[in-house]
């Protein structure tokens, strides 16, 4: 059993996972941008802060309006260059605190006593943010600077939760898309390993493409380009290319075939759901020792030649 052969198979398989992961990442990005999932996740937590009725007033403040990302209106806008501001996706905590203090009237009343502060808080609509302020005031916190510090810590936690919510939603898209693409392509990891193992030319091509990706620090391409990369490898993708058991195979043979096929598909879906960055980092780590070894060998060879010349 050849170690370089095993290494080439591993590199080829990782390269395939990297391309499929890149396709999933691109489609997930389109979905997130089209559905504004990050903005909607953030809005849920802004509603917790100021309530459903006041969230519009909060996001309409100039310091938050300037944070709205500009993107295409819809899919067809790619051809017309029509853009529009979308939902706010990220808000620095300090900016959010300033905006909340503006909305609550704290900014305009820098010198307030406990009674005035309570009156300002009571004017706020019912929300988790209001309840937090009521609790702090009841605990004796009436200095605006102290309230600002507590608000900063409170909003920091909420923004972390908003980010975690978005990541969970995005992760669901990635897993679902990974399963769909795996099933559409019939990408069976076990069959891919077999194909790479018996086809030396394919292994060499896959390893060369993988090295190119590492040198270029990743592929910056469209989904069409990425699928073309797979097509260039002439892999047996597609259900119509599935190697079925021979005629006359026993029932147990078919059961074994189905189990292996499901296992292979499951491995592919689980692998590409890890994301393209995971496989790129792994590809870089595996390829680097090979490159380093080649460089060291060349360096040693050059040193030996120099020594021989000096001796002569």
N, C-alpha and C positions, 0 to 999 in steps of 0.2 A: 504494500500500500504506500503510495507516494505522498509525502507530506506536502510538497508544492501543489500537487493535484488537489488535495483536500483544501488547501488554502485558497486556491483559485475558485473552487466550488463555493466556499464560504463567502468570498469576496463577491462573486457573481450573484449569489442569493441576496446578500445585503444590498447590492446595487439595485436589484429588482425591487426589494422592499422600499428602498429610498425613493425610487421613481414613483411607485404606487402611492407611497406616503405623501409625496409632493403633490400628486394629483388630488388626493383627499384634502390636503391643506389648502390648495387653491380653491376647490369647490366650497370648502367650509368657510373660507374668507368671503367668497361671493354671497353665500347664504347669510352670514352674519351681517355683512354690509347691507344687503337687500332688505332683510327683516329688522335691521337696527337692533339686534339682540343686546349688544353692549349698552346702547343708550336706554333701552327698555329696562335692563337690569338696574342701571343707575337710577332711573326714574322711580322705581319701586322704593328705593331707599330715601330718595328726596321726599317722597310722599310721607314716609315715616317721620321725617324731620319737621315738615311744615303742614302736613295734611293734604288731602286731595284737592281742596278748594284753593289752596294758596301756592301749590307747586308751580302753576303757571306764572304767578307773580314773581316767584323766586327765580325761575329760569329766564325770565324776561329782563332781569337786571343786567346792565351793560357788561359787568365783569364776567357773567356767565354766558351771555349771548356771544361774546367774542371767542368762546371755546367750542362753538358748534362746528363740526367738520363739514367741509364742502365736498360733495360727491355728486355723481350723476343722478338725475331725477329717477330714471328707470333704465331698463336694459337697452332700449332703443336710443337713449341719450348718448350712448357711445358714438353714434354716428352723427348726432347733432351738436355735441359738446354742451348740451344743456345741463347745468348744475344747480344745486340748491343746498342750503344749510340743512343738516340732519340733526337728530337728537344729540344732545351733549353726551359724550362717552366717558370723559375723565374730567374731574375737577380737583385741582390742588386743594388740600384741606384748608390752608390759610385763606384761599380765595372763598371757599364755601363758608367759612366762619365769618368773614367780612360781609358776605352777601346776606347771611342769616341775621347778623346784627343790624344791617341796614333795614331789612324787612321788618324786624321786630321793633325798630325804633330806638335801639340801644345806642347806635352811633350818634344820633342827634341829641341824645340826653346823656352826656358823659358823666355828669354829676347828679346822681339820683340816690334817694334814700330807699329803704326797704319797702315803704308803702308805694312809692312811685314805680319801683321795679316790679312789684306784684301787679300793679295796674297794667303795666306794659305787657307782662306775661299773660294776664287774663284776656287781653285783646287778641292773642294768638288763637288760631283755630285748634281744635282738639287734635293732638298728634303725640307721638312718642317724644318728640323734641320738646313740646310744651310740658309734658309730664316730668321730663328730666329737669327742666328749669325750676318747676314747682318744687320738686324734691330737694334740689340744691338750696333754694331760698329757705325752705322749711328747716334745712340743716344749719342755717345761719350764714350761708354764702351770699353776701349782698354787694360785694365789691365787683365791679365790672371786669377788672383784670383777672380776678380769680375765676369768674364765670367764663371768661374767654379761654383760660387754660383748660378748664374742665370741658368746655365745648369742643376745643381742639382735640382732646383725647377721645371724646365721645364720637366725633365725626370721623376721626381716623379709623376707629373700629368699624364704623358703618361703611366707609369706603372700601375697607378690606373685605367686608362681607359682600359688597356689591361686586368686587372683582372676583371673589370666589364663586358667586352665583353665575357670573358670565362664563368663567372657566368651566363650570359644571355643565352649563348649556352647550358650550362649544364642544366639550368632550363627548356629549351625547351625539351631536352631529357627526363627529369624527368616527365614533364606533359604528353608528348606523351606516354612514357612507362606506366605511371599510368593508362591512358585510356585503353591501349592495355591489360595490365594485368587484369584490372577490367572486361573488356569484355570477355577475355579468360576464366576467372574463374567464370564469372557471379556473382561476389561478390556484392550482394545487401545489403546495410547497414540496410535497413528497415527489410528485412528478417532475417538478422543476429541478430538484436535486438529482434525480435520475438522468434527466436530459443533460444537465451540466456535466455530470460525471462521465458520461459516455461520449460526449462531443468535445474534443480537445479544442477545436477551432472556436466553438462558441464560448468555452471557458476563457480562452485567450482574449477574445473580443470583449467579453464582459469585464475582465480584469483591466483591460486597456481603457475602457470607457470609465470605469470606476476611478482609475488613477487620474484621468483627465478631470473628473468632477472634483477630486481632492485638490488638484493643482489650481483649478479655477475657483476654489472655495465655494462650491455648490453650483447648481444649475439655476439660472435665472431665465425661465422659459414659460411658455403657455402650456395649457393642458395638451394641446395638439402636438407641441414639440416633445413633451414628455412621453406621450403615447408613441410618437415616432421613434424615440429611443428604444422603447420596448419592441417595436416592430422590427427595428434593425437587428435585434438579437435573434430573430426568427424562432421565438419560443413557441411551444405548443399551447398557446392560450386559446380559449374558446371551447365550448362544450362539444362542438362538432369534431374536435381533434382528440377527444378523450379516447384513450386506448382501452377498449372494452375487453373483457375476458373472452377467450376463444370459445367457439361453439362447442357445446358439450360439457362446458364447465359445470361442476357440481353446485348444489345449492350453497354449500359451505364456502365454495370458492367465490360465489357472488356476494355472500355476506362479508367475506374478508375484503373483497374489492370495495364494497360500499363503505365499510368502516374506515379503510385507508383513505378513500376519497373524502369522506367527511372530516377525517383527522387532518388531511392535507389542506382542505379549504379553511378549516378552523384555525390552523397554524398561520395561514396567510392573513386572514382577517385580524387575528390578534397581533401579528407582526406589524402590519401597516398602520394599525390604529395607534402604534407608539409614536407616530409622527416622523416626518422626514428628517428633522433635526437630530433625533435620536440615532437614526441609521447613518446619517452623515458623520456624526461624531465617532460612531463605532467604525465606520469605513476609514476615517482619517487615522484612528488609532492602529487599525490593522495594517493599513498601507504604509504608515510612517516607518515602522521597524524595517519593512522590506526596502524602502527607499534609503533609510539610514544605513542598512547593511550594505546596499550596493555602493553607497557613497564611501563607506569605510573601506570596502574592498578596493575601490578605485584609488582611494587615498593611499592605502598600503601599497598598492601596485606602483603608484607614482613614486612613493618614497623609496621602494626597492630599486626602481630604475635609477633614481637619483644617486642612491648609494653605489650602485654598480658603476655608474658613470664616473663618480668621484674616485672609486678604487682604480678604474682604468686610468 
